[in-house]
Amino acid sequence: MRDMKHHFKYYDLVVAFFGAILLISNISATKLINFGGIISDGGAVLFPLAYIFGDVLTEVYGYKYARRAVWTAFSIMLLGVFAFTVVRYLPAAADYTDQASFEAVLGFFPRIVIASLTAFLVGSFTNSYVLAKLKIKTQGKKLWYRLIGSTVIGELFDTTIFAIVAFGGILTAPDMINLILVGWIFKTLVEVVFLPVTYRVIAFMKKHEGIDTYDKKTDFTPFKLKV
């Protein structure tokens, strides 16, 4: 196993995509979409990939590096909130006629962000923790079981918290239940569908990074950045 203090070839790229997926998903989530009576938010299009990236981070680099990535993505979202909020309240130029449209989309953004960040932190850390523990329990075997099992639990927390905080008081109880169940099932199915790709990515990363981490002595507190 490579010394964890060594520079990794791909870690920064994985973190960059991880943060981008979160930011784009949260902007997309300001729109509710309806597929034949099935209600979801626009973030469902891309957000499931965040859990796949989280799985890769935990499985290859370990919980500590996954934790650092989660807080990095969190910081990117906070920067986005700050920028959108400042721009929203700055005086509009005389020729700018889309202020109402800007506020209609990004004016709702703060609530979406609060919901998403809370859900993201709880769901991501739960997913990473479960995956790391299952890896030790299975001695690194049954990767499909570990990936799916951790996603089922992590996405349940994530989807439920997001739906309640973001759309509580807006959706009826049946629509809220629909949103949670559909979101949870859909995101889990994405994990299943992408399993062959995830397998190959993890194998590639382990080979070229020269690392396969087991979190046997890891401090699993989420409130750290040091690795």
C-alpha positions in Angstrom: 0.0 0.0 0.0 1.3 3.4 -0.9 2.1 5.9 1.8 -1.0 8.0 2.3 1.1 11.2 2.3 2.3 10.7 -1.2 0.8 12.6 -4.1 -2.0 10.9 -6.0 -2.4 11.1 -9.7 -6.2 11.4 -9.9 -7.5 12.4 -6.5 -7.8 16.1 -7.3 -9.7 15.3 -10.5 -12.1 13.1 -8.7 -12.7 15.8 -6.1 -13.2 18.5 -8.8 -15.9 16.4 -10.6 -17.4 15.6 -7.2 -17.8 19.3 -6.4 -19.0 20.2 -9.9 -21.7 17.5 -9.8 -23.0 18.8 -6.4 -23.1 22.4 -7.6 -24.8 21.7 -10.9 -27.3 19.3 -9.3 -28.4 21.9 -6.8 -29.1 24.5 -9.4 -31.0 21.8 -11.4 -33.0 20.9 -8.2 -34.8 24.2 -8.2 -37.1 22.7 -10.8 -39.6 20.0 -10.0 -40.2 17.6 -12.9 -43.1 15.2 -13.6 -42.8 12.0 -15.6 -46.3 10.6 -16.0 -47.3 11.6 -12.5 -44.0 10.6 -11.0 -42.6 13.8 -9.3 -38.9 14.4 -8.8 -36.5 17.3 -8.8 -34.1 18.2 -11.6 -31.1 17.4 -9.4 -32.0 13.7 -9.8 -30.6 13.8 -13.3 -27.0 14.2 -12.2 -26.8 13.9 -8.4 -26.7 10.1 -8.2 -23.2 10.3 -9.8 -22.1 12.1 -6.6 -22.6 8.9 -4.7 -20.7 6.9 -7.3 -17.8 9.3 -6.9 -18.1 9.0 -3.1 -17.9 5.3 -3.4 -14.7 5.5 -5.5 -13.2 7.9 -3.0 -13.9 5.7 0.0 -13.1 2.4 -1.7 -9.8 3.6 -3.1 -8.5 6.3 -0.8 -10.4 5.6 2.4 -12.8 7.4 4.6 -10.3 10.2 5.5 -9.9 11.3 1.9 -13.6 10.9 1.2 -14.3 13.1 4.2 -11.9 15.8 2.8 -13.7 15.6 -0.6 -17.1 16.0 1.1 -16.0 19.2 2.9 -14.4 20.5 -0.3 -17.7 20.1 -2.2 -19.5 21.6 0.7 -17.3 24.7 0.5 -17.9 25.0 -3.2 -21.6 25.1 -2.6 -21.3 27.8 0.1 -19.2 29.8 -2.3 -22.0 29.4 -4.9 -24.6 30.5 -2.3 -22.6 33.6 -1.5 -22.1 34.6 -5.1 -25.7 34.0 -6.2 -27.0 35.9 -3.2 -24.7 38.9 -3.7 -25.5 39.1 -7.5 -29.3 38.8 -6.7 -29.3 41.9 -4.5 -26.9 44.1 -6.6 -28.6 46.8 -8.5 -29.7 45.6 -12.0 -28.4 47.5 -15.0 -31.0 49.6 -16.9 -30.8 47.2 -19.9 -31.2 44.1 -17.8 -34.8 42.8 -17.9 -34.5 39.4 -16.5 -34.3 40.1 -12.8 -37.6 38.4 -12.1 -36.4 35.3 -13.9 -33.1 35.3 -12.1 -34.9 35.5 -8.8 -37.5 32.9 -9.8 -34.7 30.3 -10.2 -31.9 31.4 -8.0 -34.0 33.2 -5.4 -35.3 29.8 -4.3 -31.7 28.6 -4.4 -30.8 29.3 -0.7 -33.6 26.9 0.6 -32.5 24.3 -1.9 -28.9 24.7 -0.8 -29.8 24.4 2.9 -31.8 21.3 2.2 -29.1 19.8 -0.1 -26.1 20.6 2.0 -27.7 19.1 5.1 -28.9 16.0 3.2 -25.5 15.8 1.4 -23.5 15.8 4.5 -25.6 13.3 6.4 -26.0 11.0 3.3 -22.4 11.2 2.1 -20.9 10.5 5.5 -23.3 7.7 6.2 -22.6 6.2 2.8 -18.8 6.4 3.3 -19.0 5.1 6.8 -21.1 2.1 5.9 -18.9 1.3 2.9 -15.7 1.5 4.9 -17.1 -0.7 7.6 -18.5 -3.3 5.2 -15.1 -3.4 3.4 -13.5 -4.5 6.7 -16.3 -6.9 7.5 -16.1 -8.6 4.1 -12.3 -8.4 3.9 -12.5 -6.4 0.7 -14.8 -9.0 -1.0 -18.3 -8.6 -2.4 -17.8 -5.1 -3.8 -21.3 -5.1 -5.4 -22.8 -5.8 -2.0 -20.8 -3.0 -0.3 -21.5 -0.4 -3.0 -25.3 -1.1 -3.2 -25.7 -1.5 0.6 -24.0 1.7 1.4 -25.9 3.6 -1.3 -29.3 2.3 -0.1 -28.7 3.6 3.4 -26.9 6.8 2.4 -29.5 7.7 -0.3 -32.4 7.1 2.1 -31.1 9.7 4.5 -30.1 12.1 1.7 -33.4 11.9 -0.2 -35.6 12.1 2.9 -33.8 15.1 4.5 -33.6 16.9 1.2 -37.3 16.5 0.3 -38.6 17.5 3.7 -36.4 20.6 4.1 -36.6 21.8 0.4 -40.3 21.1 -0.3 -42.0 20.9 3.1 -45.1 23.1 3.1 -45.0 23.2 -0.7 -45.9 19.6 -1.6 -48.9 17.6 -0.2 -48.1 14.6 1.9 -48.8 12.1 -0.9 -46.5 14.1 -3.3 -43.9 14.3 -0.6 -43.9 10.5 -0.1 -43.9 10.1 -3.8 -40.9 12.4 -4.2 -38.9 10.6 -1.4 -39.6 7.0 -2.7 -39.1 7.8 -6.3 -35.9 9.7 -5.6 -34.5 7.0 -3.3 -35.3 4.2 -5.7 -34.1 6.0 -8.8 -30.8 7.0 -7.2 -30.2 3.4 -6.0 -31.0 2.0 -9.4 -28.5 4.4 -11.0 -25.9 2.8 -8.6 -26.9 -0.7 -9.8 -26.9 0.2 -13.5 -23.4 1.9 -13.2 -21.9 -1.0 -11.2 -19.9 -2.3 -14.2 -18.5 1.1 -14.8 -17.8 1.7 -11.1 -16.0 -1.7 -10.9 -13.7 -0.7 -13.7 -13.0 2.8 -12.4 -12.2 1.5 -8.9 -9.9 -1.2 -10.4 -8.1 1.4 -12.6 -7.7 3.8 -9.7 -6.3 1.2 -7.3 -3.8 0.0 -9.9 -2.6 3.4 -11.0 -2.7 5.0 -7.5 -1.1 2.0 -5.9 -3.4 2.0 -3.0 -6.3 0.0 -1.6 -7.3 1.4 1.8 -8.8 -0.4 4.8 -10.1 1.9 7.5 -9.2 -0.3 10.4 -7.8 2.5 12.6 -9.6 5.4 11.1 -11.3 8.1 13.3 -14.7 8.3 11.7 -15.7 11.7 13.1 -16.9 13.8 10.2 -15.5 17.0 11.6 -12.0 16.8 10.4 -10.1 17.9 7.3 -6.7 16.4 8.1 -5.7 13.1 6.4 
